[in-house]
């Protein structure tokens, strides 16, 4: 009984799934066009740079702490130019004969 109460208390306190911290690895400065702060963050699928609205993945082999403001602006602008990702069309159900 005590073990069950302890597990429930742990789950209520957020002890279940571990999430990445929301603290930035580095704050690089303001974006030249938008004026928003550019941050280097650690994400579920790897490090990325963000200006608050656009998230751009850091290329493999690049150390997140060594990213410069110019590199981050280039990646964010390239990601914004690509536009939103394309959604896959919904699969249609086959009618039974």
The first five atom37 places (N, CA, C, CB, O) and aatype in JSON, in Angstrom:
{
  "aatype": [20, 20, 20, 20, 20, 20, 20, 20, 20, 20, 20, 20, 20, 20, 20, 20, 20, 20, 20, 20, 20, 20, 20, 20, 20, 20, 20, 20, 20, 20, 20, 20, 20, 20, 20, 20, 20, 20, 20, 20, 20, 20, 20, 20, 20, 20, 20, 20, 20, 20, 20, 20, 20, 20, 20, 20, 20, 20, 20, 20, 20, 20, 20, 20, 20, 20, 20, 20, 20, 20, 20, 20, 20, 20, 20, 20, 20, 20, 20, 20, 20, 20, 20, 20, 20, 20, 20, 20, 20, 20, 20, 20, 20, 20, 20, 20, 20],
  "atom_mask": [
    [1, 1, 1, 1, 1],
    [1, 1, 1, 1, 1],
    [1, 1, 1, 1, 1],
    [1, 1, 1, 1, 1],
    [1, 1, 1, 1, 1],
    [1, 1, 1, 1, 1],
    [1, 1, 1, 1, 1],
    [1, 1, 1, 1, 1],
    [1, 1, 1, 1, 1],
    [1, 1, 1, 1, 1],
    [1, 1, 1, 1, 1],
    [1, 1, 1, 1, 1],
    [1, 1, 1, 1, 1],
    [1, 1, 1, 1, 1],
    [1, 1, 1, 1, 1],
    [1, 1, 1, 1, 1],
    [1, 1, 1, 1, 1],
    [1, 1, 1, 1, 1],
    [1, 1, 1, 1, 1],
    [1, 1, 1, 1, 1],
    [1, 1, 1, 1, 1],
    [1, 1, 1, 1, 1],
    [1, 1, 1, 1, 1],
    [1, 1, 1, 1, 1],
    [1, 1, 1, 1, 1],
    [1, 1, 1, 1, 1],
    [1, 1, 1, 1, 1],
    [1, 1, 1, 1, 1],
    [1, 1, 1, 1, 1],
    [1, 1, 1, 1, 1],
    [1, 1, 1, 1, 1],
    [1, 1, 1, 1, 1],
    [1, 1, 1, 1, 1],
    [1, 1, 1, 1, 1],
    [1, 1, 1, 1, 1],
    [1, 1, 1, 1, 1],
    [1, 1, 1, 1, 1],
    [1, 1, 1, 1, 1],
    [1, 1, 1, 1, 1],
    [1, 1, 1, 1, 1],
    [1, 1, 1, 1, 1],
    [1, 1, 1, 1, 1],
    [1, 1, 1, 1, 1],
    [1, 1, 1, 1, 1],
    [1, 1, 1, 1, 1],
    [1, 1, 1, 1, 1],
    [1, 1, 1, 1, 1],
    [1, 1, 1, 1, 1],
    [1, 1, 1, 1, 1],
    [1, 1, 1, 1, 1],
    [1, 1, 1, 1, 1],
    [1, 1, 1, 1, 1],
    [1, 1, 1, 1, 1],
    [1, 1, 1, 1, 1],
    [1, 1, 1, 1, 1],
    [1, 1, 1, 1, 1],
    [1, 1, 1, 1, 1],
    [1, 1, 1, 1, 1],
    [1, 1, 1, 1, 1],
    [1, 1, 1, 1, 1],
    [1, 1, 1, 1, 1],
    [1, 1, 1, 1, 1],
    [1, 1, 1, 1, 1],
    [1, 1, 1, 1, 1],
    [1, 1, 1, 1, 1],
    [1, 1, 1, 1, 1],
    [1, 1, 1, 1, 1],
    [1, 1, 1, 1, 1],
    [1, 1, 1, 1, 1],
    [1, 1, 1, 1, 1],
    [1, 1, 1, 1, 1],
    [1, 1, 1, 1, 1],
    [1, 1, 1, 1, 1],
    [1, 1, 1, 1, 1],
    [1, 1, 1, 1, 1],
    [1, 1, 1, 1, 1],
    [1, 1, 1, 1, 1],
    [1, 1, 1, 1, 1],
    [1, 1, 1, 1, 1],
    [1, 1, 1, 1, 1],
    [1, 1, 1, 1, 1],
    [1, 1, 1, 1, 1],
    [1, 1, 1, 1, 1],
    [1, 1, 1, 1, 1],
    [1, 1, 1, 1, 1],
    [1, 1, 1, 1, 1],
    [1, 1, 1, 1, 1],
    [1, 1, 1, 1, 1],
    [1, 1, 1, 1, 1],
    [1, 1, 1, 1, 1],
    [1, 1, 1, 1, 1],
    [1, 1, 1, 1, 1],
    [1, 1, 1, 1, 1],
    [1, 1, 1, 1, 1],
    [1, 1, 1, 1, 1],
    [1, 1, 1, 1, 1],
    [1, 1, 1, 1, 1]
  ],
  "atom_positions": [
    [[0.83, -1.19, 0.0], [0.0, 0.0, 0.0], [0.87, 1.26, 0.0], [-0.94, 0.0, 1.22], [0.61, 2.2, -0.74]],
    [[1.91, 1.27, 0.83], [2.79, 2.42, 0.89], [3.52, 2.64, -0.43], [3.79, 2.26, 2.02], [3.74, 3.78, -0.85]],
    [[3.9, 1.54, -1.08], [4.6, 1.66, -2.36], [3.68, 2.28, -3.41], [5.11, 0.3, -2.83], [4.12, 3.08, -4.23]],
    [[2.4, 1.89, -3.38], [1.45, 2.44, -4.34], [1.24, 3.94, -4.12], [0.11, 1.7, -4.25], [1.17, 4.71, -5.07]],
    [[1.14, 4.33, -2.86], [0.98, 5.76, -2.54], [2.21, 6.53, -2.98], [0.72, 5.96, -1.03], [2.09, 7.64, -3.5]],
    [[3.39, 5.97, -2.79], [4.63, 6.63, -3.19], [4.69, 6.78, -4.71], [5.85, 5.86, -2.68], [5.13, 7.82, -5.2]],
    [[4.26, 5.76, -5.46], [4.27, 5.84, -6.93], [3.29, 6.89, -7.43], [3.93, 4.47, -7.54], [3.59, 7.64, -8.36]],
    [[2.12, 6.96, -6.81], [1.14, 7.97, -7.2], [1.65, 9.38, -6.91], [-0.18, 7.74, -6.48], [1.45, 10.29, -7.72]],
    [[2.29, 9.55, -5.78], [2.85, 10.86, -5.44], [3.96, 11.25, -6.41], [3.38, 10.87, -4.0], [4.08, 12.41, -6.79]],
    [[4.78, 10.27, -6.81], [5.87, 10.51, -7.74], [5.31, 10.9, -9.11], [6.77, 9.26, -7.86], [5.83, 11.82, -9.75]],
    [[4.26, 10.22, -9.56], [3.65, 10.53, -10.85], [3.01, 11.92, -10.83], [2.6, 9.47, -11.21], [3.09, 12.64, -11.82]],
    [[2.39, 12.28, -9.73], [1.77, 13.6, -9.63], [2.79, 14.72, -9.64], [0.92, 13.68, -8.38], [2.51, 15.83, -10.08]],
    [[3.99, 14.42, -9.15], [5.05, 15.43, -9.1], [5.81, 15.5, -10.42], [6.01, 15.12, -7.96], [6.77, 16.25, -10.54]],
    [[5.38, 14.72, -11.42], [6.05, 14.76, -12.72], [7.24, 13.84, -12.79], [6.49, 16.14, -13.03], [8.15, 14.09, -13.58]],
    [[7.27, 12.82, -12.01], [8.41, 11.9, -11.99], [8.36, 10.85, -13.06], [8.5, 11.25, -10.68], [9.28, 10.03, -13.14]],
    [[7.33, 10.82, -13.88], [7.19, 9.81, -14.92], [8.16, 10.03, -16.06], [5.79, 9.79, -15.45], [9.34, 9.7, -15.94]],
    [[7.68, 10.57, -17.14], [8.5, 10.8, -18.32], [9.46, 11.97, -18.07], [7.61, 11.08, -19.56], [9.05, 13.03, -17.58]],
    [[10.7, 11.77, -18.4], [11.69, 12.84, -18.25], [11.67, 13.71, -19.49], [13.12, 12.25, -18.01], [11.82, 13.2, -20.6]],
    [[11.49, 14.98, -19.33], [11.49, 15.9, -20.45], [12.78, 16.73, -20.42], [10.24, 16.81, -20.43], [13.38, 16.93, -19.37]],
    [[13.17, 17.2, -21.6], [14.36, 18.02, -21.69], [14.11, 19.35, -20.99], [14.77, 18.25, -23.18], [12.98, 19.86, -20.97]],
    [[15.14, 19.9, -20.43], [14.98, 21.17, -19.74], [14.7, 22.27, -20.76], [16.23, 21.51, -18.89], [15.17, 22.2, -21.89]],
    [[13.97, 23.24, -20.37], [13.6, 24.34, -21.25], [14.6, 25.49, -21.14], [12.2, 24.83, -20.91], [14.36, 26.57, -21.68]],
    [[15.7, 25.26, -20.46], [16.74, 26.28, -20.38], [17.57, 26.25, -21.66], [17.65, 26.05, -19.13], [17.95, 25.17, -22.12]],
    [[17.86, 27.4, -22.24], [18.67, 27.41, -23.46], [20.13, 27.05, -23.18], [18.6, 28.78, -24.13], [20.66, 27.35, -22.11]],
    [[20.75, 26.41, -24.15], [22.18, 26.11, -24.07], [22.96, 27.42, -24.17], [22.61, 25.11, -25.18], [23.94, 27.62, -23.46]],
    [[22.5, 28.29, -25.08], [23.15, 29.59, -25.26], [22.14, 30.58, -25.83], [24.38, 29.47, -26.2], [21.23, 30.2, -26.57]],
    [[22.31, 31.85, -25.5], [21.53, 32.94, -26.09], [22.51, 33.72, -26.96], [20.84, 33.86, -24.98], [23.5, 34.26, -26.46]],
    [[22.23, 33.77, -28.26], [23.19, 34.33, -29.21], [23.01, 35.82, -29.46], [23.09, 33.6, -30.5], [23.96, 36.5, -29.83]],
    [[21.82, 36.33, -29.28], [21.56, 37.74, -29.54], [20.28, 37.91, -30.31], [22.72, 38.38, -30.3], [19.5, 36.97, -30.44]],
    [[20.06, 39.1, -30.83], [18.81, 39.42, -31.54], [18.94, 39.12, -33.03], [18.44, 40.89, -31.32], [19.99, 39.32, -33.63]],
    [[17.84, 38.64, -33.61], [17.77, 38.39, -35.05], [17.76, 39.75, -35.75], [16.49, 37.53, -35.44], [17.05, 40.65, -35.32]],
    [[18.53, 39.91, -36.83], [18.62, 41.22, -37.49], [17.3, 41.75, -38.03], [19.6, 41.14, -38.61], [17.05, 42.95, -37.95]],
    [[16.44, 40.88, -38.6], [15.18, 41.36, -39.16], [14.06, 41.44, -38.13], [14.76, 40.47, -40.3], [13.36, 42.45, -38.05]],
    [[13.88, 40.38, -37.35], [12.73, 40.34, -36.44], [13.02, 40.97, -35.08], [12.28, 38.9, -36.24], [12.1, 41.42, -34.4]],
    [[14.28, 41.01, -34.68], [14.64, 41.57, -33.38], [14.43, 40.63, -32.21], [13.86, 42.8, -33.15], [14.68, 41.0, -31.07]],
    [[13.98, 39.39, -32.48], [13.76, 38.42, -31.41], [15.08, 37.76, -31.03], [12.73, 37.34, -31.84], [15.98, 37.63, -31.85]],
    [[15.19, 37.35, -29.75], [16.4, 36.68, -29.28], [16.51, 35.3, -29.92], [16.4, 36.56, -27.75], [15.53, 34.56, -30.0]],
    [[17.71, 34.96, -30.37], [17.99, 33.64, -30.93], [18.63, 32.81, -29.84], [18.9, 33.73, -32.19], [19.61, 33.23, -29.21]],
    [[18.07, 31.61, -29.61], [18.56, 30.72, -28.57], [18.93, 29.38, -29.15], [17.51, 30.55, -27.46], [18.32, 28.92, -30.12]],
    [[19.93, 28.74, -28.56], [20.29, 27.37, -28.89], [19.66, 26.49, -27.82], [21.87, 27.16, -28.96], [19.92, 26.67, -26.63]],
    [[18.82, 25.55, -28.25], [18.08, 24.7, -27.32], [18.41, 23.24, -27.54], [16.57, 24.93, -27.47], [18.84, 22.84, -28.63]],
    [[18.22, 22.43, -26.5], [18.37, 20.98, -26.6], [16.98, 20.39, -26.75], [19.12, 20.38, -25.36], [16.13, 20.57, -25.87]],
    [[16.74, 19.69, -27.85], [15.43, 19.13, -28.1], [15.43, 17.62, -28.08], [14.91, 19.6, -29.42], [16.47, 16.98, -27.92]],
    [[14.27, 17.07, -28.23], [14.09, 15.62, -28.21], [14.86, 14.95, -29.34], [12.62, 15.26, -28.31], [15.41, 13.86, -29.16]],
    [[14.91, 15.59, -30.5], [15.58, 15.02, -31.66], [16.92, 15.68, -31.94], [14.69, 15.14, -32.87], [17.45, 15.56, -33.05]],
    [[17.49, 16.36, -30.98], [18.79, 16.98, -31.13], [18.72, 18.48, -30.92], [19.36, 16.67, -32.49], [17.63, 19.04, -30.77]],
    [[19.87, 19.12, -30.92], [19.9, 20.57, -30.68], [19.34, 21.36, -31.87], [21.34, 21.02, -30.39], [19.41, 20.91, -33.01]],
    [[18.78, 22.52, -31.56], [18.22, 23.38, -32.59], [18.37, 24.83, -32.16], [16.73, 23.03, -32.85], [18.62, 25.13, -30.99]],
    [[18.2, 25.74, -33.14], [18.2, 27.17, -32.85], [16.8, 27.68, -33.12], [19.27, 27.94, -33.72], [16.1, 27.2, -34.01]],
    [[16.38, 28.66, -32.33], [15.04, 29.21, -32.47], [15.03, 30.7, -32.2], [14.07, 28.5, -31.54], [15.83, 31.21, -31.42]],
    [[14.11, 31.38, -32.86], [13.88, 32.79, -32.57], [12.52, 32.98, -31.9], [13.98, 33.64, -33.85], [12.01, 34.1, -31.82]],
    [[11.94, 31.89, -31.44], [10.65, 31.94, -30.78], [9.53, 31.44, -31.66], [10.36, 33.33, -30.34], [8.54, 30.9, -31.15]],
    [[9.65, 31.6, -32.98], [8.61, 31.12, -33.87], [9.14, 30.11, -34.87], [7.98, 32.29, -34.61], [8.42, 29.17, -35.23]],
    [[10.36, 30.26, -35.33], [10.96, 29.34, -36.29], [12.05, 28.53, -35.6], [11.53, 30.1, -37.51], [12.92, 29.09, -34.93]],
    [[11.99, 27.21, -35.76], [12.98, 26.31, -35.17], [13.77, 25.66, -36.3], [12.31, 25.23, -34.26], [13.19, 25.09, -37.22]],
    [[15.1, 25.76, -36.24], [15.95, 25.17, -37.26], [16.93, 24.2, -36.6], [16.71, 26.27, -38.05], [17.6, 24.55, -35.63]],
    [[17.01, 23.0, -37.14], [17.89, 21.98, -36.61], [19.34, 22.34, -36.89], [17.56, 20.6, -37.19], [19.67, 22.82, -37.97]],
    [[20.19, 22.11, -35.9], [21.63, 22.33, -36.07], [22.19, 21.12, -36.81], [22.35, 22.54, -34.68], [21.9, 19.99, -36.42]],
    [[22.99, 21.31, -37.87], [23.53, 20.18, -38.63], [24.38, 19.26, -37.76], [24.36, 20.68, -39.8], [25.04, 19.7, -36.81]],
    [[24.35, 17.97, -38.1], [25.15, 16.99, -37.35], [26.62, 17.34, -37.47], [24.88, 15.57, -37.86], [27.07, 17.81, -38.51]],
    [[27.36, 17.1, -36.4], [28.78, 17.39, -36.38], [29.1, 18.8, -35.89], [29.34, 17.19, -37.75], [30.27, 19.13, -35.68]],
    [[28.09, 19.62, -35.7], [28.3, 20.98, -35.2], [28.04, 20.99, -33.7], [27.37, 22.0, -35.93], [26.99, 20.55, -33.24]],
    [[28.98, 21.49, -32.95], [28.85, 21.59, -31.5], [27.87, 22.72, -31.16], [30.24, 21.85, -30.82], [28.07, 23.85, -31.6]],
    [[26.8, 22.42, -30.4], [25.8, 23.45, -30.1], [26.36, 24.69, -29.39], [24.72, 22.86, -29.26], [25.86, 25.79, -29.6]],
    [[27.38, 24.51, -28.56], [27.93, 25.65, -27.84], [28.82, 26.53, -28.72], [28.73, 25.17, -26.64], [29.14, 27.65, -28.34]],
    [[29.22, 26.02, -29.89], [30.09, 26.79, -30.76], [29.34, 27.49, -31.9], [31.16, 25.9, -31.34], [29.96, 28.06, -32.79]],
    [[28.01, 27.45, -31.88], [27.2, 28.09, -32.93], [27.3, 29.6, -32.79], [25.72, 27.63, -32.85], [27.2, 30.15, -31.69]],
    [[27.49, 30.28, -33.92], [27.58, 31.74, -33.92], [26.23, 32.34, -34.33], [28.7, 32.22, -34.87], [25.36, 31.64, -34.85]],
    [[26.07, 33.61, -34.09], [24.84, 34.3, -34.45], [24.61, 34.27, -35.95], [24.87, 35.75, -33.95], [23.48, 34.08, -36.4]],
    [[25.68, 34.44, -36.74], [25.54, 34.44, -38.2], [25.05, 33.08, -38.71], [26.87, 34.79, -38.85], [24.19, 33.02, -39.59]],
    [[25.61, 32.0, -38.15], [25.17, 30.66, -38.56], [23.7, 30.45, -38.21], [26.03, 29.57, -37.88], [22.93, 29.95, -39.03]],
    [[23.31, 30.84, -37.01], [21.94, 30.65, -36.56], [20.96, 31.43, -37.42], [21.8, 31.05, -35.1], [19.9, 30.92, -37.77]],
    [[21.3, 32.67, -37.76], [20.43, 33.5, -38.62], [20.29, 32.83, -39.99], [21.0, 34.94, -38.76], [19.2, 32.8, -40.55]],
    [[21.38, 32.31, -40.51], [21.35, 31.64, -41.82], [20.42, 30.42, -41.78], [22.78, 31.22, -42.24], [19.6, 30.24, -42.68]],
    [[20.54, 29.58, -40.75], [19.71, 28.37, -40.62], [18.24, 28.73, -40.44], [20.19, 27.52, -39.44], [17.36, 28.11, -41.04]],
    [[17.96, 29.74, -39.61], [16.56, 30.13, -39.36], [15.94, 30.72, -40.62], [16.48, 31.15, -38.2], [14.78, 30.42, -40.93]],
    [[16.68, 31.56, -41.34], [16.15, 32.15, -42.57], [15.9, 31.08, -43.64], [17.12, 33.21, -43.11], [14.91, 31.15, -44.37]],
    [[16.79, 30.08, -43.73], [16.61, 29.0, -44.69], [15.38, 28.17, -44.33], [17.86, 28.1, -44.74], [14.62, 27.77, -45.22]],
    [[15.18, 27.91, -43.06], [14.01, 27.14, -42.62], [12.73, 27.91, -42.87], [14.13, 26.79, -41.12], [11.73, 27.33, -43.3]],
    [[12.72, 29.21, -42.62], [11.54, 30.03, -42.86], [11.22, 30.11, -44.36], [11.75, 31.45, -42.29], [10.05, 30.17, -44.74]],
    [[12.25, 30.11, -45.21], [12.03, 30.18, -46.65], [11.41, 28.89, -47.19], [13.35, 30.47, -47.36], [10.67, 28.93, -48.17]],
    [[11.69, 27.77, -46.55], [11.12, 26.49, -46.99], [9.62, 26.44, -46.74], [11.8, 25.33, -46.27], [8.9, 25.76, -47.47]],
    [[9.15, 27.14, -45.75], [7.73, 27.15, -45.43], [7.35, 25.98, -44.54], [6.9, 27.12, -46.72], [8.21, 25.19, -44.14]],
    [[6.07, 25.86, -44.24], [5.63, 24.77, -43.36], [5.77, 23.41, -44.04], [4.18, 24.99, -42.92], [5.78, 23.32, -45.27]],
    [[5.87, 22.37, -43.24], [6.01, 21.02, -43.79], [4.71, 20.59, -44.44], [6.41, 20.03, -42.69], [3.62, 21.02, -44.05]],
    [[4.84, 19.75, -45.45], [3.68, 19.26, -46.18], [3.03, 18.13, -45.38], [4.07, 18.77, -47.61], [3.71, 17.24, -44.88]],
    [[1.73, 18.18, -45.27], [0.98, 17.13, -44.59], [0.7, 16.0, -45.57], [-0.35, 17.68, -44.0], [0.42, 16.24, -46.75]],
    [[0.78, 14.76, -45.08], [0.45, 13.62, -45.91], [-1.06, 13.54, -46.05], [1.03, 12.3, -45.31], [-1.79, 13.83, -45.1]],
    [[-1.55, 13.15, -47.23], [-3.0, 13.04, -47.38], [-3.54, 11.9, -46.52], [-3.36, 12.81, -48.86], [-2.86, 10.91, -46.28]],
    [[-4.76, 12.07, -46.07], [-5.39, 11.05, -45.23], [-5.65, 9.8, -46.06], [-6.72, 11.58, -44.62], [-6.0, 9.88, -47.24]],
    [[-5.47, 8.65, -45.44], [-5.72, 7.39, -46.13], [-7.22, 7.15, -46.19], [-5.0, 6.21, -45.43], [-7.94, 7.33, -45.21]],
    [[-7.67, 6.74, -47.34], [-9.09, 6.47, -47.5], [-9.38, 5.02, -47.14], [-9.54, 6.77, -48.93], [-8.61, 4.11, -47.46]],
    [[-10.48, 4.82, -46.48], [-10.88, 3.46, -46.11], [-11.46, 2.77, -47.33], [-11.92, 3.47, -44.94], [-12.18, 3.36, -48.13]],
    [[-11.11, 1.49, -47.46], [-11.65, 0.71, -48.55], [-13.04, 0.21, -48.21], [-10.72, -0.46, -48.87], [-13.3, -0.21, -47.08]],
    [[-13.92, 0.26, -49.17], [-15.29, -0.2, -48.94], [-15.3, -1.73, -48.99], [-16.27, 0.4, -50.0], [-14.63, -2.35, -49.81]],
    [[-16.07, -2.3, -48.09], [-16.19, -3.77, -48.08], [-17.12, -4.21, -49.18], [-16.7, -4.28, -46.71], [-18.13, -3.56, -49.45]],
    [[-16.78, -5.3, -49.8], [-17.59, -5.79, -50.92], [-18.8, -6.55, -50.46], [-16.77, -6.67, -51.82], [-19.58, -7.03, -51.28]]
  ]
}
